[in-house]
Amino acid sequence: MIALAEKERIVVTGGSGFLGRQVVAELQRCGVPPERIFVPRSAEFDLRDPEMARRAVEGAEMVIHLAANVGGIGKNREFPCTLFTDNVRIGTNTVEASRLAGVNKLVAVGTVCAYPRVPPRIPFVEDDLFEGYPEPTNAPYGEAKRALLVHLWAARDEYDFNGIYLLPTNLIGPGEHFGLGAHVLPDLIKKFAEARTKHLPNVVLWGDGSPTREFLDVRDAARGLVLAAERYDGQDPVNLGSSREVSIAELAETMMQMMHYTGTIRWDTEKPNGQPRRKLDVSRAKERFGFESQIPLEESLAAAIEYYERNVLRP
């Protein structure tokens, strides 16, 4: 087990993002002094550039790699090549820079989008990760993240480099990103808030509502990631999830009630549904480093809505 509080320098790429802010907070709760945590900002350290990646991880004992170019279905459809090339470069440069800098451990975060569109088993089992092509609407991003795992395996085999890989499901909670290319939950919050404010009779949502998703509170995800950083050194990828599967239709109905919107939902079936089902087998995380989710879905939704209303709707 690694005593994180004794680390002289921990670099958290993407540490100012949705998950990153919670990871930094969790590290501090585990006793890591703030001055020993370095968050390289993209304006100064563009990780697509190998030299900037080298500078970002210089002197680090541990790197927690969260940085990525991400977005929802709309962004993935509009910028598939950009999302693929950016994330391949970011991942490759960070792994190589960390290896060359003598970093003791790299904790890399993948994506549930890396799983096959129709995996052999549901819940998704980590050993099935390469058993098919990802959902086409997010395949370039998913493939870039699968390449990151392959790179970690190769670096372990050739250089004995200690890199671990975690696969979180869809994250929700306080601090959501509500800008262009937002994911499903912040997109729903924005749409219901606008419809409520403007007294619109209905809200138009993509697809038919049938796909299912599994959501994990971002605070739980941060706790799981830090537990893995302390306790896990294996090469096997590990899912982080909540084990609760919910349809987009059910989620939307719940959001309507929580946001006090009294209109109706109109499903635009001309728009894509995305992956039909997402539910993770989370037994490996419990077995390998003792992680189980704790925060219920409804509490996570309430936290996300409160954050939006306090910080975005009325900044």
GISULSUL-V35172 format. One record per residue. N is the residue number from 1. SS is DSSP state (~ for helix, > for strand, _ for the rest). PHI is phi in degrees with one decimal (NA if undefined). PSI is psi as a letter, one per 30 degrees, with the letter a starting at -180 (* if undefined). Layout:
# GISULSUL-V35172
<<N	SS	PHI	PSI> <N	SS	PHI	PSI>>
This chain:
# GISULSUL-V35172
<<1	_	NA	k> <2	_	-93.3	k> <3	_	-87.0	j> <4	~	-61.3	e> <5	~	-63.3	f> <6	~	-90.5	f> <7	_	-69.8	k> <8	_	-76.3	e> <9	_	-152.6	j> <10	>	-116.7	k> <11	>	-98.3	k> <12	>	-117.7	j> <13	>	-71.2	k> <14	_	70.8	g> <15	_	-71.1	f> <16	_	-100.6	g> <17	_	-88.9	a> <18	~	-54.9	e> <19	~	-74.8	e> <20	~	-58.1	e> <21	~	-62.7	e> <22	~	-71.4	e> <23	~	-64.4	e> <24	~	-60.0	e> <25	~	-63.4	e> <26	~	-66.9	e> <27	~	-59.1	e> <28	~	-66.1	e> <29	~	-63.3	f> <30	_	-85.3	g> <31	_	98.7	g> <32	_	-79.4	k> <33	_	-62.6	k> <34	~	-53.6	e> <35	~	-69.9	f> <36	~	-96.5	f> <37	>	-105.6	k> <38	>	-114.7	k> <39	_	-112.4	j> <40	_	-73.5	j> <41	_	-80.5	k> <42	_	-62.6	f> <43	_	-64.7	f> <44	_	-104.2	f> <45	_	-130.0	i> <46	_	-79.4	j> <47	_	-70.3	f> <48	_	-72.4	f> <49	_	-100.8	k> <50	~	-57.1	e> <51	~	-66.7	e> <52	~	-69.0	e> <53	~	-64.2	e> <54	~	-60.3	e> <55	~	-65.5	e> <56	~	-64.5	e> <57	~	-99.5	g> <58	_	-57.0	k> <59	_	81.0	g> <60	_	-81.3	k> <61	_	-89.0	e> <62	>	-137.0	k> <63	>	-120.5	k> <64	>	-105.4	j> <65	>	-101.1	j> <66	_	-115.0	f> <67	_	-62.2	k> <68	_	-166.2	l> <69	_	-99.1	j> <70	_	-128.4	l> <71	_	177.5	l> <72	_	-82.7	a> <73	~	-58.7	e> <74	~	-58.5	e> <75	~	-66.5	e> <76	~	-63.5	e> <77	~	-73.2	e> <78	~	-83.5	e> <79	_	-129.0	h> <80	~	-64.2	e> <81	~	-68.9	e> <82	~	-60.3	e> <83	~	-65.7	e> <84	~	-68.4	e> <85	~	-67.0	e> <86	~	-59.8	e> <87	~	-74.9	e> <88	~	-64.1	e> <89	~	-64.9	e> <90	~	-59.5	e> <91	~	-66.5	e> <92	~	-60.3	e> <93	~	-64.7	e> <94	~	-69.3	e> <95	~	-64.7	e> <96	~	-65.2	e> <97	~	-62.8	e> <98	~	-66.5	e> <99	~	-62.0	e> <100	~	-67.3	f> <101	_	-82.4	f> <102	_	76.9	g> <103	_	-61.6	k> <104	_	-72.4	e> <105	>	-156.2	k> <106	>	-118.3	k> <107	>	-106.6	j> <108	>	-107.5	k> <109	>	-107.0	k> <110	_	-93.3	b> <111	_	-153.9	k> <112	~	-63.6	f> <113	~	-65.1	f> <114	~	-76.9	f> <115	_	-70.9	l> <116	>	-58.6	l> <117	_	-57.8	e> <118	_	-124.8	i> <119	_	-70.7	l> <120	_	-62.6	f> <121	_	-135.5	k> <122	_	-126.8	k> <123	_	-63.0	l> <124	>	-65.4	k> <125	_	-105.8	k> <126	~	-55.6	e> <127	~	-68.7	f> <128	~	-96.7	g> <129	_	-56.2	e> <130	_	-103.7	g> <131	_	-90.7	h> <132	_	143.6	l> <133	_	-86.1	k> <134	>	-64.7	l> <135	_	-52.4	k> <136	~	-56.4	e> <137	~	-68.3	f> <138	~	-134.5	g> <139	~	-61.8	e> <140	~	-57.5	e> <141	~	-65.2	e> <142	~	-61.8	e> <143	~	-66.6	e> <144	~	-61.5	e> <145	~	-74.7	e> <146	~	-67.7	e> <147	~	-61.2	e> <148	~	-62.1	e> <149	~	-64.2	e> <150	~	-60.0	e> <151	~	-61.6	e> <152	~	-63.1	e> <153	~	-60.4	e> <154	~	-64.0	e> <155	~	-66.8	e> <156	~	-67.0	e> <157	~	-66.3	e> <158	~	-86.9	e> <159	~	-121.2	g> <160	_	57.9	h> <161	_	-82.9	k> <162	_	-89.8	j> <163	>	-126.9	k> <164	>	-113.3	l> <165	>	-136.7	k> <166	>	-114.9	k> <167	>	-119.6	i> <168	>	-75.9	k> <169	_	-78.2	a> <170	>	-59.3	k> <171	>	-96.9	k> <172	>	-140.6	l> <173	_	132.4	a> <174	_	-68.1	k> <175	_	91.9	g> <176	_	-54.2	l> <177	_	-89.6	k> <178	_	-113.6	g> <179	_	-85.4	a> <180	_	-59.3	k> <181	_	81.3	g> <182	_	-65.2	l> <183	_	-78.7	a> <184	~	-61.7	e> <185	~	-66.2	e> <186	~	-61.3	e> <187	~	-64.6	e> <188	~	-64.2	e> <189	~	-60.3	e> <190	~	-60.8	e> <191	~	-66.8	e> <192	~	-68.4	e> <193	~	-64.9	e> <194	~	-65.9	e> <195	~	-64.1	e> <196	~	-65.7	e> <197	~	-65.9	e> <198	~	-92.4	g> <199	_	57.3	h> <200	_	-74.9	k> <201	_	-73.2	f> <202	>	-151.2	l> <203	>	-118.2	k> <204	>	-94.7	k> <205	>	-120.5	k> <206	>	-71.9	k> <207	_	79.6	a> <208	_	-119.1	g> <209	_	86.1	f> <210	_	-79.4	f> <211	_	-59.0	l> <212	>	-112.7	l> <213	>	-138.0	l> <214	>	-114.8	k> <215	>	-114.2	k> <216	>	-127.0	k> <217	>	-62.0	k> <218	~	-61.2	f> <219	~	-71.6	e> <220	~	-65.0	e> <221	~	-59.1	e> <222	~	-62.8	e> <223	~	-64.4	e> <224	~	-64.7	e> <225	~	-64.6	e> <226	~	-70.3	e> <227	~	-59.3	e> <228	~	-64.7	e> <229	~	-59.6	e> <230	~	-80.1	e> <231	~	-117.1	f> <232	_	-122.3	k> <233	_	-129.5	g> <234	_	-80.9	l> <235	_	-88.5	f> <236	_	-72.6	k> <237	_	-65.4	l> <238	>	-134.0	k> <239	>	-73.1	k> <240	>	-122.9	j> <241	_	-154.0	a> <242	_	-112.9	f> <243	_	74.4	g> <244	_	-104.8	j> <245	>	-102.0	k> <246	>	-138.4	k> <247	>	-75.6	l> <248	~	-62.9	e> <249	~	-63.0	e> <250	~	-63.8	e> <251	~	-60.6	e> <252	~	-63.2	e> <253	~	-63.4	e> <254	~	-63.9	e> <255	~	-63.3	e> <256	~	-55.2	e> <257	~	-66.6	e> <258	~	-67.8	f> <259	_	-98.4	g> <260	_	58.7	h> <261	_	-96.7	k> <262	_	-106.2	g> <263	_	-83.3	a> <264	>	-124.5	l> <265	>	-104.6	k> <266	>	-117.0	k> <267	>	-88.5	k> <268	>	-93.3	j> <269	_	-75.7	f> <270	_	-74.7	f> <271	_	-90.3	l> <272	_	-72.2	l> <273	_	-81.8	f> <274	_	82.0	a> <275	_	-60.8	k> <276	_	-61.7	e> <277	_	-141.0	k> <278	_	-139.7	j> <279	_	-153.0	k> <280	>	-100.6	k> <281	_	-80.0	j> <282	_	-108.2	g> <283	~	-67.6	e> <284	~	-64.5	e> <285	~	-62.2	e> <286	~	-67.4	e> <287	~	-69.9	e> <288	~	-84.1	e> <289	~	-144.9	g> <290	_	74.2	g> <291	_	-93.8	k> <292	_	-139.2	k> <293	_	-68.5	l> <294	_	-127.6	f> <295	_	-94.8	k> <296	_	-65.7	l> <297	~	-56.5	e> <298	~	-62.0	e> <299	~	-67.0	e> <300	~	-65.6	e> <301	~	-62.4	e> <302	~	-61.6	e> <303	~	-66.8	e> <304	~	-66.5	e> <305	~	-64.4	e> <306	~	-61.7	e> <307	~	-60.9	e> <308	~	-62.6	e> <309	~	-68.4	e> <310	~	-84.3	e> <311	~	-110.0	f> <312	~	-113.2	e> <313	~	-68.4	e> <314	_	-131.2	i> <315	_	-68.1	*>>
